[in-house]
Amino acid sequence: MASLAATKTYGTIGARQKEIGGQSIEPTQDLTTSNYLRGALYGLSAVCIWAAFIVVSRLGVRTSLTPWDVAAIRFAVAGVLLSPYLLRRGLALDGLGWTGFAAIVIGCGAPMVLLVNAGLLFAPASHGGALFPGVMPLMVAILAAVILKEAFTLQKIGGLILIVLGAMGIVWASSGTIGTRQNIGHLLFLGAGLAWAGYTVAMRRARLDGLHAAAISAGASLVLYLPVYATVARTSLLNAPLFDAALQAVVQGILTAVVALLLYGRMVGILGATGGAAFVALTPAMTALLAIPVLGEWPSTIDWIAITLISLGVYLVSGGPLPTRQACAKIVQRLRCA
């Protein structure tokens, strides 16, 4: 990869940058190497948090909590934290419309979280990491091409193929089979990925910053989901250990529902809907690494190969600079001299 000082542009992905609410929601016309690295830093930070979200969710549903408990903790904390911001900024219906508003609430609110958490009842965290964020960039690319008219270049197509192959490899290496209870989890993970893809495109189309989108989804889930949960579950959460609830509150309610979405919004603003979303496909790698100390799950050789394929696919889809002919010629010449 080129150095931070490099200024050569390597792609045009959208209109000139515009600031709304203190965040960049349109990519620069010429994506420089420094801008790409800045977007990549936001993306990698968000990926680490999302990996923790999957692993900690799996840990919670395996111990003292239910999927409904985990979702309730997340939106009780995030909804309260973001309510002042939501009251100040509003629901953004003028930009989103009711369809976009629904996409934000479904793709980033209680429905998406419940799909992931319920899927973790049937399939392990490695499957969730592969099929939720791993395949999601493909769904975003399709939606972005149809709705936002983002072009399918050969580089993007090649990267998406690598991502899909890597995700399939992780599921295969994790003994995912056809006709078992695990397939219920697989379908739930794919449904969550489709919901998240709709959220990404809606946020991009409405030029909505990440914090505002997080506030809308958290506020709507607090108002719509928590009363239903309180009526059905009643006191089940009160019986859980305090540490388990506190861990979910920090990871789910603060890091995942607020910080990661803020980082994700900035990343999408720099790299575009498809390119930015591609970074989330690195979550399987981070999930596999985090699952070693937390869940005692060690990736196999095939897992690591699949993770490498996904990483390469992410780099291509996100618009990572490719070496020019001159650079390749210099490398070959240096190798010959050596």
QUIZIMO-V711801 format. One record per residue. RES is the residue in one letter. SS is DSSP state (helix for helix, strand for strand, loop for the rest). PHI is phi in whole degrees, 0 to 359 (NA if undefined). BURIAL is + if it has 24 or more other C-alpha atoms within 12 Angstrom, else -. Layout:
res:ss:phi:burial
RES:SS:PHI:BURIAL
RES:SS:PHI:BURIAL
This chain:
res:ss:phi:burial
M:loop:NA:-
A:loop:293:-
S:loop:284:-
L:loop:295:-
A:loop:282:-
A:loop:293:-
T:loop:235:-
K:loop:291:-
T:strand:281:-
Y:loop:224:+
G:loop:170:+
T:loop:247:+
I:loop:237:+
G:loop:166:+
A:loop:281:-
R:loop:292:-
Q:loop:298:+
K:loop:227:-
E:strand:261:-
I:strand:226:-
G:loop:63:-
G:loop:80:-
Q:strand:229:+
S:strand:275:+
I:loop:243:+
E:loop:240:+
P:loop:287:+
T:loop:294:+
Q:loop:296:-
D:loop:245:+
L:loop:280:+
T:strand:279:+
T:helix:299:+
S:helix:295:+
N:helix:295:+
Y:helix:298:+
L:helix:294:+
R:helix:294:+
G:helix:297:+
A:helix:295:+
L:helix:296:-
Y:helix:301:+
G:helix:296:+
L:helix:295:+
S:helix:295:+
A:helix:296:+
V:helix:298:+
C:helix:300:+
I:helix:291:+
W:helix:291:+
A:helix:297:+
A:helix:296:+
F:helix:301:+
I:helix:292:+
V:helix:293:+
V:helix:291:+
S:helix:297:+
R:helix:299:+
L:helix:298:+
G:helix:294:+
V:helix:286:+
R:helix:273:-
T:loop:248:-
S:loop:251:+
L:loop:245:+
T:loop:255:+
P:helix:304:+
W:helix:289:+
D:helix:296:+
V:helix:298:+
A:helix:296:+
A:helix:296:+
I:helix:299:+
R:helix:301:+
F:helix:274:+
A:helix:293:+
V:helix:288:+
A:helix:294:+
G:helix:297:+
V:helix:290:+
L:helix:297:+
L:helix:264:+
S:helix:300:+
P:helix:299:-
Y:helix:294:-
L:helix:293:+
L:helix:296:-
R:helix:283:-
R:helix:265:-
G:loop:85:-
L:loop:272:+
A:loop:58:+
L:helix:292:-
D:helix:295:-
G:helix:266:-
L:helix:277:+
G:helix:72:-
W:helix:291:-
T:helix:292:-
G:helix:295:+
F:helix:299:+
A:helix:297:+
A:helix:297:+
I:helix:294:+
V:helix:292:+
I:helix:287:+
G:helix:281:+
C:helix:231:+
G:loop:253:+
A:helix:301:+
P:helix:302:+
M:helix:296:+
V:helix:296:+
L:helix:294:+
L:helix:298:+
V:helix:295:+
N:helix:295:+
A:helix:294:+
G:helix:297:+
L:helix:288:+
L:helix:285:+
F:helix:253:+
A:loop:225:+
P:loop:289:+
A:helix:297:+
S:helix:298:+
H:helix:294:+
G:helix:298:+
G:helix:296:+
A:helix:280:+
L:helix:266:+
F:helix:272:+
P:helix:281:+
G:helix:292:+
V:helix:266:+
M:helix:305:+
P:helix:301:+
L:helix:297:+
M:helix:294:+
V:helix:296:+
A:helix:298:+
I:helix:293:+
L:helix:295:+
A:helix:293:+
A:helix:294:-
V:helix:282:-
I:helix:268:-
L:helix:262:+
K:loop:62:-
E:loop:285:+
A:loop:284:+
F:loop:266:+
T:loop:272:-
L:helix:298:-
Q:helix:296:+
K:helix:294:+
I:helix:299:+
G:helix:298:+
G:helix:294:+
L:helix:296:+
I:helix:298:+
L:helix:297:+
I:helix:298:+
V:helix:295:+
L:helix:298:+
G:helix:294:+
A:helix:297:+
M:helix:297:+
G:helix:295:+
I:helix:295:+
V:helix:296:+
W:helix:296:+
A:helix:292:+
S:loop:268:+
S:loop:67:-
G:loop:290:+
T:loop:234:-
I:loop:271:-
G:loop:85:-
T:loop:244:-
R:loop:296:-
Q:helix:298:+
N:helix:295:+
I:helix:297:+
G:helix:298:+
H:helix:300:+
L:helix:295:+
L:helix:294:+
F:helix:297:+
L:helix:295:+
G:helix:297:+
A:helix:295:+
G:helix:296:+
L:helix:294:+
A:helix:298:+
W:helix:293:+
A:helix:297:+
G:helix:298:+
Y:helix:299:+
T:helix:299:+
V:helix:291:+
A:helix:296:+
M:helix:297:+
R:helix:293:+
R:helix:295:+
A:loop:274:+
R:loop:55:+
L:loop:262:+
D:loop:285:+
G:helix:298:+
L:helix:292:+
H:helix:295:+
A:helix:297:+
A:helix:296:+
A:helix:293:+
I:helix:296:+
S:helix:294:+
A:helix:291:+
G:helix:295:+
A:helix:295:+
S:helix:292:+
L:helix:298:+
V:helix:283:+
L:helix:267:+
Y:helix:271:+
L:helix:301:+
P:helix:298:-
V:helix:295:-
Y:helix:299:+
A:helix:297:-
T:helix:287:-
V:helix:276:-
A:helix:279:-
R:loop:59:-
T:loop:255:-
S:loop:297:-
L:helix:292:+
L:helix:292:-
N:helix:272:-
A:loop:280:-
P:loop:301:-
L:helix:298:-
F:helix:297:-
D:helix:299:+
A:helix:292:+
A:helix:294:-
L:helix:299:+
Q:helix:294:+
A:helix:297:+
V:helix:288:+
V:helix:290:+
Q:helix:279:+
G:helix:282:+
I:helix:254:+
L:helix:291:+
T:helix:286:+
A:helix:281:+
V:helix:239:+
V:helix:296:+
A:helix:295:+
L:helix:291:+
L:helix:296:+
L:helix:296:+
Y:helix:297:+
G:helix:298:+
R:helix:293:+
M:helix:297:+
V:helix:297:+
G:helix:297:+
I:helix:270:+
L:helix:261:+
G:loop:91:+
A:helix:296:+
T:helix:287:+
G:helix:296:+
G:helix:295:+
A:helix:295:+
A:helix:299:+
F:helix:297:+
V:helix:295:+
A:helix:291:+
L:helix:284:+
T:helix:303:+
P:helix:305:+
A:helix:295:+
M:helix:295:+
T:helix:297:+
A:helix:298:+
L:helix:293:+
L:helix:289:+
A:helix:290:+
I:helix:297:-
P:helix:282:-
V:helix:274:-
L:helix:251:+
G:loop:72:-
E:loop:259:-
W:loop:258:-
P:loop:295:+
S:loop:275:-
T:helix:300:-
I:helix:296:-
D:helix:303:+
W:helix:294:+
I:helix:297:+
A:helix:297:+
I:helix:298:+
T:helix:296:+
L:helix:300:+
I:helix:296:+
S:helix:298:+
L:helix:295:+
G:helix:297:+
V:helix:300:+
Y:helix:299:+
L:helix:290:+
V:helix:293:+
S:loop:282:+
G:loop:88:+
G:loop:300:+
P:loop:294:+
L:loop:262:-
P:loop:295:-
T:loop:280:-
R:helix:299:-
Q:helix:295:-
A:helix:294:-
C:helix:297:-
A:helix:296:-
K:helix:295:-
I:helix:297:-
V:helix:298:-
Q:helix:296:-
R:helix:294:-
L:helix:295:-
R:helix:296:-
C:helix:295:-
A:loop:291:-
